[in-house]
Amino acid sequence: MARIIYALSGQGRGHTSRGMAVAEGLRGRGHRVRFCGGGAAQKILQAQGENVIPVRQLQTVLRNNTIQARATLLANWPSIRNLDQIVRKLADQICEWKADLVITDFEAFSWRAANLLDLPVISLNHQQIVTETCYALPTRHKYHANLARIVINIVAPRTPNRLLLSSFFYPEVKRPDITTIVPPIIRSEIVQIEPTEGEHILVYYNQPEGNQALLEHLRADGRRYIVYNFPKPENTSSYPNITFKPACVEEFLEDLADCRGVLCTAGFTLLSESLYLGKPLMVVPNRGIFEQTLNAVFLEREALGKAVIGRNISADDLTQFHAYIDSKANMNRSWNVRGNSEAIDLIEEELHLSATSWPHLRPESQTADT
């Protein structure tokens, strides 16, 4: 069996959830998997007992739910300036572990290191849905779409051996010879949930700074909300219908399982998990992050949820969301597909092909470990 490096973006929890689900599937088939990443991903994985190869994390700077292009460039300038040094050091570590394959989940350095070592590369992410598929787009989104394409083409490999796009929508792919769209890869903790319908709305913004107006709308609305990732006010009694909670995976999953609906930014993982559990959605994509805008556009286009695009949420939006939730109350879960097994099959297919093309790959069985 194979020795596989899974390198992942360090910003946000979505890549980590997908990576752990993929690693679980691969290890279940006897492969050895070692993670590579930095930032939040490295901390989360190490807390789970994983031995992680550290690498610099690229950052996205957001303020008031909007990407800050200049601040983002400055934050990443040390990584850009030291690109060759970072890649060569990482290549040495990958070589020392005797890896057979590198999977990159929107991580910028690992596939470059794999190229130095002449190792096969699988690009597995959602971001490249922006660059690798065909879709109609309103004119007002085209500037950010073009900017996103530039960034994605820098971070992700242009010519991997195999490109796997995990997505809840299925536009036509540009390169069907190497590209496959698979349903979202859902972690086992979500699969094991039996959803119920409580009284609260779950609220999650990845960058809550500058969204005080949202809290005022929630307070005025009067219904019950559980809010994650927002700074807890000094006087919580001023928000009697809002429960503020810090990041905690176990509590978050419990609140997700029991909520009436989800109000969130348009990150792919939470959208996918909410859809899998049959939770009504209203999303407010981070302005300037086109992947989130595309998620929101297709969420509405496929009649899978509601979206507020290009502006902050209003009191009227909340009223419409509650009406939408009520209209879904008596409907069964109609969207509960997942792509875990399909993704693992495709990774193993590429391993089989690579073993023919790369004679240094070892066919002997290995015991699964980290």
Secondary structure, 3 states (H helix, E strand, C coil): CCEEEEEECCCCCHHHHHHHHHHHHHHHCCCEEEEEECHHHHHHHHHCCCCCEECCCCCCCEECCEECHHHHHHHHHHHHHCHHHHHHHHHHHHHHCCCCEEEEECCCCHHHHHHHHCCCEEEEECCCHHHHEECCCCHHHHHHHHHHHHHHHHHCCCCCCEEEEECCCCCEECCCCCEEEECCCCCHHHHCCCCCCCCCEEEECCCCCCCHHHHHHHHHHCCCEEEECCCCCCCHHHCCCEEEECCCHHHHHHHHHHCCEEEECCCHHHHHHHHHCCCCEEECCCECCHHHHHHHHHHHHCCCCEECCCCCCCHHHHHHHHHHHHHHCCCCCCCCCCCHHHHHHHHHHHHHHHHHHCCCCCCCCCCCCC
